[in-house]
Amino acid sequence: MRAPSFLQKPSLRALCRILGAGLAVGGGLAALAGPTDESARAAARLELLGAVPSGEALVRAIAARNRAVVDLFLAARTDVNAPGEGGRTALLAAIITRDAELAARLLAAGADPRAADEDGLTPLMAAAAVGHLPTIVALRAHGAALDATDAAGRSPLHYAIAARQTEVIAHFFQTPAELTGPLRDGTALAELACATGDRRIIETVLSRLPEKAAWRSAGRALASQALQSGDTALLRLLFAHYSGSAAPSATAQPWLAYAVATNDLALLDTLLTCGAEPNAVLEQPGDTALRERIAANFMRDYVTYEPGMTALMLAAGLGNHDAVKKLLAAGANRNASTHGKSSLIALYFAAWAISPDCVQALLGHAPPRDQTRIEISLNDQHATFIKDGEVVLQTEISTGRAGFDTKPGEYVITDKHLTHRSTMYPAEMPFFMRLSCQAFGLHAGCVTGRPASHGCIRLPKSAAQRLYKEVPIGTWVSIVP
């Protein structure tokens, strides 16, 4: 895998070229302290070579790996902190050339471990990329700062991650208090770690971030690969340390929405089991790929135009009962509402989809249909209440007259009101039990044994009182011709 782009900047080209090489250990470095005549002799020899004892010349000699000349510069007591081209110091040059012995001697001679070049590259950043722990330990012992950042805001930890220096990364994380600055926004670190593709680095970095990172391209790509390969351990790691909804791209709806739209229960199980956010919000209305997968026309429009839609609402509107149950079991909020002009909840979408199974699931604690239900016959104008498998009440009723017909179908009692007044007609409706969030239901009224209402199911007062008391919300109501 290619090194990240920031390691290819002009000031780091030499560093990148040597990342694969071993640390060179040179010998023969002359003592930095000594008699004045020795310094004078070294200076004279440099003069014979046409060199001036300057920081820039010393840095060039180090970069050229000319050890004999470097020894002369040091013997001549050249200022080891004088910057060379681009602000690079002798210590930084020694680390970039992987000369650990020279770096140690320079530190002993007073080289400043905090001195950075014009791009903000410090010796510790270079050592982190090179990956030599003894040099890193020595730099830190001499005061090198872990929270220093270069001109682009990258810390030594960023450099270690980009260069895939596993041991160095672990070493830096041993002192998290010093990493407060670079770790304030862990997204960049997480993105670098995921871009390496190295499982150890990814786990080391993500598990140590103080806060969850925001999803970016490298994290999404890694999650996509994990989904395709069935790597649930990696998915768990990613979902645990990234915030928000996981999606294939920055402009795509969450993976959960795709699993729901295609009724891919295996994918939905994998996502939820691995920790995908069950309350994922569909925030990308321009995702035409998901829109094309939604079978119900009315739900396509809601996903596109209604802000705050969730995966649970989508499952309810598509009548995907199993998906609704799985999302609820994973912690999806059944009461979450959209943010448009109308606050819509998943229950409404299930009712509009004519999915009583989903309505019951969303209400929760609904009695099983085969045990407790109300059966209404339009032809017979008769209602039967079955409780715990036994018929406990039969009564005459009046349903909708011509032009206001009561529509046959399967419904669920979604709410009850002891006193209720119609918003459409000037009529009181005591003991009202609404059917599937719609504008009709069962209530006490004038019963003639024939169709007489505006669509509701009228009950004798005594029967209405008893049903209101004994019928729980969530009870299934079958209306047949």
Secondary structure, 3 states (H helix, E strand, C coil): CCCCHHHHCHHHHHHHHCCCCCCECCCCCCCCCCCHHHHHHHHHHHHHCCCCCCHHHHHHHHHCCCHHHHHHHHHCCCCCCCCCHHHCCHHHHHHHCCEHHHHHHHHHCCCCCCCCCCCCCCHHHHHHHHCCHHHHHHHHHCCCCCCCCCCCCCCHHHHHHHCCCHHHHHHHCCCHHHHHHHHCCCHHHHHHHHHHCCHHHHHHHHCCCCCCEECCHHHHHHHHHHHHHCCHHHHHHHHHHEECCCCCCCCCCCHHHHHHHCCCHHHHHHHHHCCCCCCCECCCCCCHHHHHHCCCHHHHHHHHHCCCCEHHHHHHHCCCHHHHHHHHHCCCCCCCECCCCCCCEHHHHHHHCCCHHHHHHHHCCCCCCCCCEEEEECCCCEEEEEECCEEEEEEECECECCCCCCCCEEEEEEEEECCCECCCCCCECCCEEEECCCCCEEEECCCCCCCCECCCEEECHHHHHHHHHHCCCCCEEEEEC
